[in-house]
């Protein structure tokens, strides 16, 4: 059985939903040695998240941002945690709603994603900065 783990830093991105599938794959070329297994991608932050969704039409990512902002608005006077700015507490909530990791099957050295699926970095802060991600793969 193969066990691989790498930490990478994703470059800073603007607020929104960004495809990072290629960056993840570039960081772990050893994936090709796994015939059957799993890949976990975990983000080490509480104001950004990861998910899997549409990788072709960028309006899907824009619509995710619109929906998130309507669902978890900034500037809510009931938030107690507000000393880091109006986008901070909503970012924490959005991060928990979306999740800190994704798990993807590996088949014959490739991610077994659907035709139109990709890994999103969900940046919930106006100025979140670079993001640390741990990539773990295991299998035979």
N, C-alpha and C positions, 0 to 999 in steps of 0.2 A: 504494500500500500504506500502511496505517495502522500506526504504532508508538506504543504508549502505555505509560507506566510510572509507577506511583505507589507510594509507601511509606505504609503506614498502621500505626497502633498499635492492636492488639486489646486491649481492657480485660482486666485481671487476672481470671482465673477459677480456680475450685477445681480440684484435681487431678481428672482424668477426661477424657472425650471430649465435645467441645462443637461443635454445629453453628455454622458461621460463614459459610455461603453468602451470607446476606442482607447481612452486613457487607461482604463482598468486593464484591458487586454494587453496593451503595450507594456504594462508593468509586470506582467506575469506570463512570459512566453513559455515557461515550463508547463503551462496548462496543456500543451499539445501532447505531453507524455501521459496524460490521464485518459483512459478509455471510458471509464464509467465513474462518476463522482459528483461532487458538489463544490460550488464556489460561493463563499459568503463575502459580501462587501459590507463593512461596518464603518460608520462615520463617528469620529470622536468629538462630537460637538452637540450642544443642546439647542442651537438656534438654526440648524440646518438639518436636512434629512435626506433619505434616499427612497426611491420607489422605482417600479418598472412600469412603463407605459409606452404609448405611441412614439415611434422613432422617425416617422416620415414627415408628417404635417406639423410645422412649428406652431400653428394656431392652437393645437391641443395644449402645448406648454403654456401659451399665453392664457388660454381659458382656465387652466389649473390655477395660475396666479390670480386671475380675476375672482374665481370661486373662493379661493382661500382668503382673499382680502375681504370679501363680503361675509364669509362665515366667521372669521376671527378678525374683527376690525381693530385698527390702532386707536389709541387715545381713549379707551374705555376708562372712565373715571373710577370704576370699581377695582381696577388692577392695583394691587399693592406694590408689586415689583415694577417700578417705573423709573428708577434712577439711571438706567442705561439708555433711555430714550423711548419714544412711543412705539418703536418697532420691536423692542426687546421681548416683552412678555408675550405679545402675539407670536413672535418667532418661536418661543419655547412651546407654546400650545400647538402650533403648526407642526413643529418637529415631532412632538409626541403623536399627533394624529397620523402623520405620514410614516414614521418609524425610522429607527437608526440603522437598519440593515436590510439587505435583500439576500435571498438564497436562490441560487440558480443551478439547475442540473448541468453537468458536463457530460457530453456524449462524443466519443471519438475525438477528443482533444479540442472541442469547441463548446461554447456556451449553447445550451439547447433552448434558446429564446425563440419565441414565435417570430414569424416573418416581419411583423411590424412592431417588435418590442425592443426597447433599449433601456439602459440604466440612467435614471435622472438624478442629478444633484439638485436638491430643492433648497435654494438659498433664500432664507426667510428674513435676512437682515438687509438694510439698505447698504451697509458697508461691512459685510461679514468677514472679508479677508480670505486668505488661503485656508483650505480645509484639509485636515488629516484623515486619511482613510486607511483601514487595515483590511487587506485582502487575504483570505485564507482559502486554500483549495485542498481537497483530499479525495482520494479514490484509487482505483487500480488501473 
